[in-house]
Amino acid sequence: MRTLVIGYGNPSRRDDGVARHVVNALRARWGRAALGPLGDGWDDLQGTRDTLSPQQLTPELAETLSAYDLVVFVDATLPAMAGPVRAVPVTPALHMAAVTHHMDPAALLVLAEQLYRRAPVGWLVSVHGHDLGFGDQLSPQTAAALPEAVARVVALVETEQARC
């Protein structure tokens, strides 16, 4: 089973960059070097557990997604949630947006399905962001949620692998 974790967000906007921290923690757990400040993971998409860290989701990702069985999207969210981390399944669905160079996970899955006849199982792990000001450090509250976010992604990957 091939798994892709896509942690997206702007690492220069404090908590909006939490997904990159999740990606790097997963890379360490899976025996890979951390992505540097300019790295995005595109150069090593060859394994059974891969990661990407773009600033935003774009239509070009649809082809890449079609080669995987599971994709876990990780992003910061501002609305209040029941807890610091939430995981929800993502079903392929097209949502029209005014800006077409940025997509949501459901629209990206439907593109993979329509264009490449194959969409992976999708999940979205959201981490509550508290501070989107300029800077590269996470707020204390979001930093405290980081281990839970990593654990949630690992649990999703292991659960989906057990089903296969």
Buried (B, 14 or more C-beta within 10 A) or exposed (E): BBBBBBBBBBBEBBBBBBBBBBBBBBBEEBEBEEBEEEBBBEEBBEEEBBBBBBBEBBBEBBEBBBBBBBBBBBBBBEEEEEEBBBBEEBEBEEEEEEEEEBBBBBBBBBBBBEEBEEBBBBBBBBBBBBBBEEBEEBBEEBBEBBEBBBEBBBEBBEEBBEEE
